[in-house]
Amino acid sequence: MKQIIKKIAFALFVIASGTLVQAADDNSVLLPVFFKPLPLTEIKPQGWLKNQLCIQANGLSGHLDEFWPDIAQSGWIGGNAEGWERGPYWLDGVVPLAYLLDNGILKAKVQRWMDYIITHQQSDGWLGPTHTKDRQPYDPWPEFIILKAMSQYAEATGDPCVVPVMMRCCQKLNTLLDSKPLFDWSKPRWGDLVLSIYWLYDRQPQPWLLELAAKVHKQGFDWKEHFADFKYKQKMLPADINYCTHGVNNAMSLKAYALWYRQSHDVSDRDEVYNAISTLDKHHGQATGIFTCDEHYAGLNPSQGTELCTVAEYMFSMETLLSLLGDVQFGDRLERIAFNNLPATFKPGMWAHQFDQQANQVICAAKSPAIYTINFPDSGTFGLEPCYGCCTSNMHQTWPKFTSHLWMKKGDDGLAAVAYAPSIVNTKLQGTPVNIELKTDYPFGDKLSFTVKTKKAATFTLYLRIPQWTQESQLTIENEKPITPKPGTFYPIRRQWKGITKFTLKLPMSVRTQRRYHNSISIERGPIVYVLKIAENWKLLKGELPHADWEVYPASPWNYAIVMDTNDPAKSLTFHERTAGNYPFSSKYAPVKVTAKGKMLPQWKIETNAAGPLPQSPVDSNKPVENITLVPYGCTHLRITEFPLLKR
């Protein structure tokens, strides 16, 4: 019956749209993307990454719909709970999670939701409830999210009913925006709708879609002007906050003008992203590549927080920008955030998460006063729904979309590895099936081993991202002389591939440091930021296992200044490595540990339930020198990332 209803809906769309189903004469209106993402079914996670996705599926992502009312009784599937953004947010992450893992249980859940949403589309094309409690009727923001989820579902399943349903929704939006322009959350997040409009246009190039995109751009918030004359250079005061100072809106906005560049052809639109990122880094940036927002701009202090939704959306913006512009630095930034900020904001089993994480995070307690700009005292605790429920519903897209964007196509005869993690890709290049497997412990190790398989000879180009941070990388193809690719490039290997070809890429990871807030220092190697390991005392705050809420208290000293030879930082550190296990992002099983030296600073204490003001470096201490242990940022729940530096 559901399939019959879906086919009827498709027929009604064809009749209602008339000539709109005809393709436009000119398919060159939109500039092509640099790299084209692959369908979900063509990439499979392996090794530690597959374990991470399985952990996610066995945690909140795979079970939230069974007990959390805003998903379990969502208005999007006929329930009486929240019918605004939370159902679409959850679906936007669970769709790729289900199909990347080929998980039958999750795919059945996705199918149930999609069948209901498709067969209950409003007669005017609207998807989901037309209004919800405390929200204006016909709020377009949730439509932006559900369209993203549906596009992934269409690529994974090939369901022919999905595109017509999306088209009808866009037609409704096209009419609606004439009388009710973008407002509230939809106005700053306009780029997320343009993304889906272009996805549709690339498949059915109909002129009205570009007219809709132009309308959305015109009504959307002008982020270009916002960053050109940036006024918010300090931690926000509650009285001054607005939609443009909201962290999640900023993270989403980073892809907006690069998307619009496809239609405007204006290079200043393309270049806007670089100014936006550098502006955020300058005034609110953190050592891991993210920026503070708890939940509005919060300055450079590493004790301020960053919302999990911002991490999720910053990652998706980097994945989108990689596709649009093909710039290596977006891959570097994506990995930096994915391997540091993302895992650190979850308990290892992904049954609990933070709303806000801090670079210098020494206590996670639900106590007042809190250091945050506006967020509640429980924002740093680990739980089901700390502070607000938006992160509870939006966190699911992180690891799945990272996985689905590891590999992308370049034209008909090119395939690019734009980010690195163990994986297998099965695709076709010039009509020839190609299988590539990447085995690696990266980002914890520097060796990447590739195996390329083709059943018949095929000539194509394989592009390998060479990070900006590496020097003297080495590419070794079996029986050939090693090559040293240039950092900050996509190195092309063009050849005739036949049978099985193996090669390795080694990306040397030298120690690097940054001078940070109050002249402090942070330490990194490769894409990983290394932080002080602090023993953790977990205290049950409320709820019942597995989805309980927890406070975390320090069980070892944290207030250390570090001894560092800033001219040659590697001399001050000793690295100890082991193979990444099933839980690579956990303090107990950290694949890399570092021995450093430091001295305690007794005057540096906890204030406003956070690490107090960071002492100005260089500092003095009459305490003895001690060995201290550093581990990857993503392996910690308590940490010091920006260290005071001892006088030499």
N, C-alpha and C positions, 0 to 999 in steps of 0.2 A: 504493500500500500504506500509506504514512504517513497519508494522509487517512482511509483505512478504519479504521486503528488509533485515530486521533483521534476518529472518530465512535463507535467502540465504547466508548472511554473516557467519552465524553459520556453514552452510554446507561447505562453502569454507574453513573455518578454519579447520574443521575435515579432509578434503581432504589434505589440504596443510601441516598439522602437522603430518600426518601419524601416526607412532607409538608413537608420543609424547603424545597422549591423553591417553595412557595406564598408569595406576598407577605404581609407582615404587614398587619394591618388599619390600623395607624396609621403613616403615613409622615412624621409630624411629630416623631418622637422625637429625631432629629438636627436641630440648628439648621442652617439653610441657610448656605452659604458666602457671603461678600460678593460675590466675583467668582468666576466659574467658568472655569478654564483651558480653552482650545480644544484640540481634537484636533490631533495633529502635522501632519496633512495640510492644515490650514487656514491655516498661517503659513509664509511663505517668506522667508528672509533675502535681503537685497539689498546692493549696495554693499560697503563694507569688511567688513561682518559676514559676507556670503556668502564673501568671500575668506578670512576667518578660519576659517570652517567647512571650506572646501576645504583650507586649509593643514593643519587638524587631520586631515582624512580622508586626506591624503597623507603624514602623519607617523605617529607611533606608534599613534594610535587606529585607523587603517585597516589597519595591518600587524602589530600586535602578535601576532595569532593565527597569523601565518605563521612566527614564529621563537622567541617567548618561551615556554618550556615550560609555564609555569603557565596559559597560555591555549591554546597550540597543542596540548598534550596534557592538557588539563584533565579532571579526573575527572567534570565535568559533562557531557562528551560522550563518555564511555567511555574516556578516557585514564588514564594512571597517574601523572600529575602532580597538583598541588594541586587538591583538590576541595572547598574550603571557600568563601572569599569572593571570590576573585579573578576567576573566571569570571563570576559574577553582577555584580560591580562593572563589569567591562568591558562586559558586555551592557547594563547600565543606562545607559551613555552612548552606545554604538554604535547602539542602537535609534533614539533620536531623531536622531542624526547622519545615519543612513542615510535616514530618511524626510523629514527637513527638506531634505536635498540631493537627494532622489529619486535616490540613487546606486544603480544596479543591482548593482554589485559588493558594496557593503556590505549591501544588502538581501538578497542571496543568502546572505551569511555569517550574517546574523541569522536567516534562514529555516532554515538548517541547524541552528543551535543550538536554536531554538525547537521545531522538529520533533523533535529528539532528546529534549529535556527533556520535552516533552508526551507523547511516545509511550513514554517510559521512567519515567513516574511510578510510584512504588512502589504496591503493592496497597493499602496503608493510607493513601495520599494524599501521602506524603512526596515532595518534589521533590529530585532530585540524590542524591549519595551519603549514606548514613545515618551514616557516620563517616569521618574522615580521620586521617592520621597526626598524633599529638600533640594530637588534639582529642577531646572526649567524643562518644560516639554521640548522635545526634539533637540536635545543637547547633542551636537554632532561628535563630541570627543570620543565616546565609546565606539562609534562607527569606525573611527580611524583604526582602533585596535583590532576589532573583529575582522576588518578587511585584511590586515596583515596576517592574522591567523588563517583566514580562508585561502589566501594566496599560497601559503605553505602547504595547506591541505590539498589544494588543487594540484600542486606539483608532485606531491607524494602519491596521490591516488589516481590522478587523471580523470576524476569525476567531471563529466561534461556539463553538469548543472551548475557548477560553482561560479564560473566566469559570468554567465547570464545573471545570476543572483547578485554578484558584485556590481555588475553594470547597472542593474535596476536601482541598487542602493546609491550609486554615484549619480544617477539621474535624479533621484529624490534630493540628494544634497545639492545638486546643481540648481534645482528649483528653489529649495529652501533658503539657500544663501542669498538669493535675490531679495527676500523679505526679512530674513533674520541672519545677518552677517555673523561671522565667527565671534565667539565671546568666551570669557573665562578661560578654561584650560585649553580649549580648541584653538584659541588665537595664537598663543606662543608655540603650540605644537603642530602648526600647519604643515610642516615638512613631512610628518608621518602620513598625512593624507596624500600629499603629492607623490610619495613613494608608491602607494598602491595605485594611484591614477596612472603613473608611468608604467607600472607592472602590467596593467590592463592594456594600455596603449601599445606596448611592445608586442602584445599578442593580437590585438584588434585595433589597428591604428585609425580611430574615428576622431574627426576634428573636434567634436564637442568635448572630448576628454581634455584636450589641451586648453580649451576655453575654460573648463572647470578648474584646471590647475592654475591658470592665470588669475582667476577669480579668488582662489584660495590664497595664492601668494599676495595678492593686493590687500585682502582683508586680514592677513596674518600680521603678527608683530614684526616690526622691522629690526631684526637682530643685527643686521649689517650696520645700521646707524648706532645701535646700542653699543657695539664694540668699537666703532670708529671714534666715539666720544664717550669713553667708559667713565662713569661717575662713581662707581661703587668699589673703592679701593681699600676699604677697611671692613672689619666685622660689622655686619648690619645691626642697627638698633631696631627693636620690634616695631617702632612707630614708622620706620622707613621702608619696610618690606613691601614687595609687590610681585606680580607675576614674573617680571624680568629678572628679579633677584633670586628666584626659586631655583635650587640646584638641579632638579630633575628637568625642568624646562630648558635650562642651559645645556645640559648634556644631550637632550634631544635635538636642540637647535643646531648643533655642530654640523649635522648633515644637510640641513635645510637648503642653504644657498648653493652647495655643490650639486644637489638635486636640481634646483631651479636653473642652474647653469646649462643643463641639458636643453632647456627650452629657450632661455634668454640669450645664450651664446656670448654672454658678457663675462670676460675674464675676471672682472672684479667680483662677480658672484662666486666664481670658482675659488678665488684667492681669499675670500672672507673667512674661510675656516681656519686658515693659518693665523690670521690676526686674532680670531676668537680664542684659539688654543693658547697662543702666546700671552694674551691678556689675562686669561684665567690662571695660567702658570705664574705669571708675574705677581699677581695680587692675592691669589687664593690657593696656589698650587702646593702640592705635597710631594714628598720624595718618590712616591710610587707612581706619579703621573696623573693622579686624580686631583680634584680640588675640594676644598672644604665647603660644606653646605649642610648646616644642621638646623633647619633645612634650607636656610638662605645663606648667601655669601657670609663666610666666617673668618676671612683673613688667612694669614700664613701660620698662625700658631698651631703646632702639631698636636695640641691637646683638644683642638676643635674637632668636630665630627664630619663625616660624609655619609649621606643616606645611601642605603643599599640600592634603592631605585636608581640613584645617580650612577652607581657602578654599572648596573645592568644597561642603562641607556647610553652611557659613554661607550661601553663595549659595542653595542649595536651600531652606534654612530661610526665608530672606527671600522667596523666590518662593512658598513655601507660605503664609507669613503674609500676603502681599499678597492671596492668594486668600481666606484665612479671615477677615481683619479689615479689609482695604481701607484700610489706613493709609498715607498718602503717605510717611512716614518709612522704611518698609520698602523702598519703591522707591528712595528716595535712598540708603539703605545698600547695597542690591543693586548699583546702578550704581557706587557708590564702590569696592566691592570688585572688581567685574567689570572696571572700566576701569583699576584700579591694581594690586592684588595679583595678579590672575589672569594677565595677560600677562607680568608681570615674572618669573614663576617658570619660564618656558619659554625655550629658544632660539627665535628667530623662526620656524623651520621646524617647531617642535613635535616634534622628534625627540629632544629631551633636556629634562629637567625637574629642578628641585631638590626635595629633600625639605623643607628649611627655607629660607625667605627671611627677610631682615632689612630693617628700615626704613633703618637705617644700615649698608649692606652695602658694604664697601670691599675685601674679598678673599674669594674662594671657593676655599679650599685644603683638601685632605684631610690636615690636619696636627693633631697634638696639641701642647698641650692645646686643647680646644674649649670654647667658651663655653656650650654647650647644657646644659639640665638633665640629660638622660640620653642624648641622641642621639649617634651616631657622628661622628667628625671629617669624614667625607665628606658629611654631610647638606646642606651648602651647595653642593656641586659640582653641575654639570649633567650628567645622564647618564640611562641606561636605568633603573637600579634603585638609586639612592643610598640608603644607610641601610637602608630596608626596601622591599619591593615593593608595599605597600598603595597608595601614591600612584601607582605605575605602572599599577595596575588601576583606580583610582577617579577619576583625573583627567579621564576622558573625558566625564563628565556636564556639565562646566562650561559651555562655550559653547553646546552644544545645548539644555540646559534653560533657560539664559538666553534663548535665542531663542524657545523654545516657550512662554515665559511673558511675552513682550512685550505681548501682547494677551489680554484676558479678557472674558467676557460678564458683563453685569449684568442678570439676569432674562431675559425674552424679547425685550426691546426696548432693550437697552443694550449698548454695546461700549466697553471702556476700554483706553486706552493707558497701561499701568502702568509701563513702562520704555521708553526710547527708543533705537532703532538702526534703520538703513535696513531696511525690510521691506515685505512685501505680505501682507495678510490677506484671505482669501476665506471668508465665512461667510454664515449666514442669520439675519436678524432678523425676527421675526414672519412667517416663511416666505418672505421676500423675499431673494434673493441680493444680497450687498453686497460690494464690492471697495474696499479702501482701500490706497493706496500712500503710504509715508512715504519721502521723499528727504531725506537729511541727512548732514552730516559730524559731527554730534553724536557724541561728547562734545567734539570738538575745536572745533566751531563752535556758534553759539547759535541758528541758524535751522533750523526744521523745517517742511518743505513737505508738505502732505497733499493727496491727490486722492481724493475719494469718488465711487464710481460705482454707480449703481443703474439697472436696466433699466426699472423702473416706480417710481412714487412710493411712498415708504415713510417712515413717521414713527418715528423712533427717537432715542435719546440717545447721543451720543458723549462719553465722559468723558476729559479730558486731565489727566494728572498735572502739577501745577505744583509744582516742587520747593520745599522750604523755603528753599534757599539763594538763590533768585532774587528780584529786586526789579524792579518796573515791567515785568513781562512784558507782551507785547502779542500779542493774538490778532486776526488780520485775515482776515475772510471776504470773498471778492470782492464788491465793490460795497456793502460795509457799513461802518459806523463801527467803528474799532478798539476792542477791549475790553481792559481790564487785569485779568486774573484774580488772585485772592488767592493768595499763596504758601501752600504746605502744604495744598492742596486738590485734589480731583478736579473740575475745572471742567466742568459739563455743557453740552453744546450740543444742545438738543432742537429739532428742526425736521422739516419734511417734506423729505426728500432725493429729488431726481429728476434723472436724467441724470448730469452731471458737475459736482461742486462742488469748488472749490479753496480752500484757506485756508492761512495760515502762522501758526506760533506762534514767537515770538522769546523766548528765555529769557536775558536779560542775565546775564553772568557777571562779577561784580565780584570783585576780589582780596580774599581773606580770610586771616587767619592764626590759628593756635592757639598758645597757650603750652603747652609740652610738658615732658618730663622735664628736670630741672635748669634749669627756666625757659628752655629752648630755644624755638625758633620753627619752625613749619612753615607752608608756603605752599600755598594752593589757589585754584582758580578754577573755578566750576561743580563738576562731580563729579571733577575731576582734581586730584591732588596733584602739585606741581612740586618737583623734586629736582635736586641737583647732578649734572651730566653728568660722568662719570669715564671717561677713555679706558681701553679694555679690552685686555688681553693674554691671549688664550686659549691654554691649554697642554693638549695631549692627555694624559689621565691613563691611560686603558686602553681596550681595545675597538677596533672598526673602524667606519668610517662606513657608514651614516648614524647608527647608534645607538651612538655612542661616549660615553665619559665625559670631562668637561672640568673643569679648574680655570680660574679667572679671576683675573688679577692686575691691580692698578691700574697704568696707564701714564701717569698724570698726577696731580698733587697732589689730595688729597681733603680735607685737614684745614683747611677754611676756616670762619671765622666770617663771618656775613653782616652787611652794613650795611643797616639797615631803619628807615624811618620808621613806627613802630608805630601812630601816629595816622592815617596815610594811606599804607598799604603800597603802593598802586598807584604812588605817586610814585617809589618805589625800583626799579621794574621796567619793562622795555620788552618788549612781546610782539611776536613775529614769527610770522605764521601762513601756512600753505600748505595746499592741498587734501590730504586724507588719501589715500595711495596704497594699493597692494596689500599693503604691510607697514606699517600705521600704527603698530604697536607694536614699533618697532625704533629703536635710537639713531640709525642712519644716516638713516632716513626719518621722523623725528619730525615730526608735522604742526604742532607749536607749539614754538618755542624762546623762551627768556626771557633777557634780559640783566640781570644784577644786579651788585652790587659786594660784594667781600669781602676779607678779609685772612687770610693763612695763620696757623695756630697751630702752630708747630713742636713744642710740648710735647704736642700731641695725637697719639698714635701708636697703631700696631697692637699690641694685647695679646690673648693667648689666641686668636690668629688671627681677630680681629675689631677693629672700631674700639674703641679703649680708652675708659675712662670719659669720658662726655660732660662737658666743662667746665661749671661752673656759670655761667650768664649773669647779668649782662653780663660780658663779658671784655675784656681789653686785648691789643693786639698792636702791636709796633713795626715790623711788616712793612708794605710799601706797599699801598695800595688797588689791587685788580685787578678787571677785568671777569671775571665768572664766568658760565657758561651753565647755565641750568636747563631741563629737559625734563620731559614727563609721566613719572610714576613707572613706568607700564607699559612705557615705551620703554627701560628701563635694566636692566642686570644688576649694575652697581655704582652706588652712589648714596649721597648724604647727604640724608636727609629732614628730620631734626630738627637745625637749625643752632644752634650757639652764637651769641648776639647780641652784637655789639660795642657798647661804651659809646658814647653820643652826646656 
